[in-house]
C-alpha cells in the first residue's frame, strides 16, 4: 500500500482524464489547468470516465513517480458535489479511497461543546 508523509498534500483533479496520458500529459494538466508546480511535494490524482481507474503522479527528488490502479470490480467513490478544478484530501482519505470506501458518504457530526452537557 502507498505510504506518504502526513504533510504531503494530495490533490484530486476534478474532471475526467484520458488514461492514455502518461507523465508528460499529466504534468501538462497540473501546470496548464491546475496552475500548480508539479515538482512540489504533492501527489496529484486523476480518474477516468468510468471511475474505475486512477493515475497519480508525484515528484521524487530526481524524477516523477507514476502510479496506476485499475479496479477489477466496482468504482472509486469520488464526491459529486465538489466545485473547482481540484480539491485536497489527506493521506487517510487517500487510503480509504484506494480501498474503495465512500468516505464522503460518512456523516459529519458537529463538534460537541462543554455547554451541551450541562
BALOVEX-45221 format. One record per residue (C-alpha): residue number from 0; residue in three letters; x negated, y negated, z. Coordinates in steps of 0.02 Angstrom, whole numbers, plus 50000, padded with zeros to 5 digits. Layout:
! residues N
+-----+---------+-------+-------+-------+
| num | residuo |     X |     Y |     Z |
+-----+---------+-------+-------+-------+
| NUM |     ALA |     X |     Y |     Z |
...
+-----+---------+-------+-------+-------+
***
This chain:
! residues 118
+-----+---------+-------+-------+-------+
| num | residuo |     X |     Y |     Z |
+-----+---------+-------+-------+-------+
|   0 |     UNK | 50000 | 50000 | 50000 |
|   1 |     UNK | 49945 | 49823 | 49964 |
|   2 |     UNK | 49869 | 49733 | 50113 |
|   3 |     UNK | 49847 | 49544 | 50114 |
|   4 |     UNK | 49790 | 49423 | 50246 |
|   5 |     UNK | 49937 | 49339 | 50333 |
|   6 |     UNK | 49883 | 49167 | 50270 |
|   7 |     UNK | 49890 | 49213 | 50085 |
|   8 |     UNK | 50039 | 49126 | 50003 |
|   9 |     UNK | 50147 | 49237 | 49893 |
|  10 |     UNK | 50246 | 49154 | 49754 |
|  11 |     UNK | 50384 | 49240 | 49656 |
|  12 |     UNK | 50410 | 49166 | 49483 |
|  13 |     UNK | 50598 | 49138 | 49474 |
|  14 |     UNK | 50629 | 49189 | 49293 |
|  15 |     UNK | 50618 | 49343 | 49185 |
|  16 |     UNK | 50442 | 49384 | 49125 |
|  17 |     UNK | 50392 | 49486 | 48974 |
|  18 |     UNK | 50298 | 49634 | 49049 |
|  19 |     UNK | 50188 | 49643 | 48894 |
|  20 |     UNK | 50096 | 49492 | 48963 |
|  21 |     UNK | 49929 | 49531 | 49039 |
|  22 |     UNK | 49812 | 49425 | 49144 |
|  23 |     UNK | 49791 | 49283 | 49018 |
|  24 |     UNK | 49978 | 49268 | 48984 |
|  25 |     UNK | 50021 | 49267 | 49169 |
|  26 |     UNK | 49886 | 49138 | 49206 |
|  27 |     UNK | 49964 | 49027 | 49072 |
|  28 |     UNK | 50132 | 49039 | 49161 |
|  29 |     UNK | 50051 | 48992 | 49326 |
|  30 |     UNK | 49961 | 48841 | 49251 |
|  31 |     UNK | 50088 | 48777 | 49124 |
|  32 |     UNK | 50254 | 48811 | 49209 |
|  33 |     UNK | 50218 | 48826 | 49396 |
|  34 |     UNK | 50083 | 48691 | 49392 |
|  35 |     UNK | 49977 | 48788 | 49516 |
|  36 |     UNK | 49795 | 48838 | 49522 |
|  37 |     UNK | 49783 | 49023 | 49477 |
|  38 |     UNK | 49613 | 49035 | 49563 |
|  39 |     UNK | 49683 | 48982 | 49730 |
|  40 |     UNK | 49700 | 49114 | 49863 |
|  41 |     UNK | 49880 | 49154 | 49817 |
|  42 |     UNK | 49972 | 49304 | 49747 |
|  43 |     UNK | 50092 | 49270 | 49603 |
|  44 |     UNK | 50232 | 49395 | 49572 |
|  45 |     UNK | 50330 | 49417 | 49409 |
|  46 |     UNK | 50478 | 49530 | 49366 |
|  47 |     UNK | 50561 | 49593 | 49207 |
|  48 |     UNK | 50741 | 49577 | 49146 |
|  49 |     UNK | 50799 | 49740 | 49224 |
|  50 |     UNK | 50707 | 49700 | 49386 |
|  51 |     UNK | 50632 | 49875 | 49390 |
|  52 |     UNK | 50453 | 49820 | 49353 |
|  53 |     UNK | 50343 | 49691 | 49435 |
|  54 |     UNK | 50171 | 49623 | 49397 |
|  55 |     UNK | 50067 | 49519 | 49514 |
|  56 |     UNK | 49906 | 49427 | 49492 |
|  57 |     UNK | 49779 | 49374 | 49623 |
|  58 |     UNK | 49610 | 49288 | 49608 |
|  59 |     UNK | 49474 | 49388 | 49698 |
|  60 |     UNK | 49308 | 49294 | 49708 |
|  61 |     UNK | 49248 | 49328 | 49531 |
|  62 |     UNK | 49399 | 49388 | 49434 |
|  63 |     UNK | 49585 | 49420 | 49431 |
|  64 |     UNK | 49667 | 49575 | 49501 |
|  65 |     UNK | 49822 | 49630 | 49406 |
|  66 |     UNK | 49945 | 49742 | 49497 |
|  67 |     UNK | 50090 | 49829 | 49410 |
|  68 |     UNK | 50230 | 49929 | 49489 |
|  69 |     UNK | 50372 | 50009 | 49393 |
|  70 |     UNK | 50510 | 50090 | 49494 |
|  71 |     UNK | 50562 | 50266 | 49447 |
|  72 |     UNK | 50739 | 50234 | 49513 |
|  73 |     UNK | 50831 | 50078 | 49564 |
|  74 |     UNK | 50785 | 49896 | 49553 |
|  75 |     UNK | 50687 | 49770 | 49653 |
|  76 |     UNK | 50802 | 49661 | 49757 |
|  77 |     UNK | 50766 | 49479 | 49718 |
|  78 |     UNK | 50879 | 49342 | 49785 |
|  79 |     UNK | 51002 | 49274 | 49657 |
|  80 |     UNK | 51040 | 49105 | 49734 |
|  81 |     UNK | 50865 | 49031 | 49735 |
|  82 |     UNK | 50839 | 48874 | 49632 |
|  83 |     UNK | 50674 | 48810 | 49566 |
|  84 |     UNK | 50534 | 48888 | 49466 |
|  85 |     UNK | 50457 | 48986 | 49608 |
|  86 |     UNK | 50485 | 49023 | 49791 |
|  87 |     UNK | 50368 | 49078 | 49927 |
|  88 |     UNK | 50381 | 49231 | 50036 |
|  89 |     UNK | 50267 | 49301 | 50170 |
|  90 |     UNK | 50170 | 49465 | 50169 |
|  91 |     UNK | 50302 | 49557 | 50272 |
|  92 |     UNK | 50437 | 49515 | 50146 |
|  93 |     UNK | 50321 | 49570 | 50006 |
|  94 |     UNK | 50300 | 49740 | 50087 |
|  95 |     UNK | 50489 | 49757 | 50106 |
|  96 |     UNK | 50515 | 49703 | 49925 |
|  97 |     UNK | 50390 | 49832 | 49862 |
|  98 |     UNK | 50479 | 49967 | 49963 |
|  99 |     UNK | 50647 | 49920 | 49887 |
| 100 |     UNK | 50729 | 49836 | 50037 |
| 101 |     UNK | 50854 | 49697 | 50006 |
| 102 |     UNK | 50780 | 49580 | 50136 |
| 103 |     UNK | 50888 | 49432 | 50085 |
| 104 |     UNK | 51046 | 49530 | 50122 |
| 105 |     UNK | 50997 | 49542 | 50305 |
| 106 |     UNK | 51099 | 49421 | 50409 |
| 107 |     UNK | 51003 | 49274 | 50478 |
| 108 |     UNK | 51051 | 49244 | 50659 |
| 109 |     UNK | 51034 | 49071 | 50734 |
| 110 |     UNK | 50905 | 49044 | 50869 |
| 111 |     UNK | 50978 | 49057 | 51044 |
| 112 |     UNK | 50960 | 48911 | 51162 |
| 113 |     UNK | 50950 | 48921 | 51350 |
| 114 |     UNK | 51106 | 48813 | 51367 |
| 115 |     UNK | 51208 | 48953 | 51288 |
| 116 |     UNK | 51176 | 49066 | 51437 |
| 117 |     UNK | 51246 | 48951 | 51572 |
+-----+---------+-------+-------+-------+
***
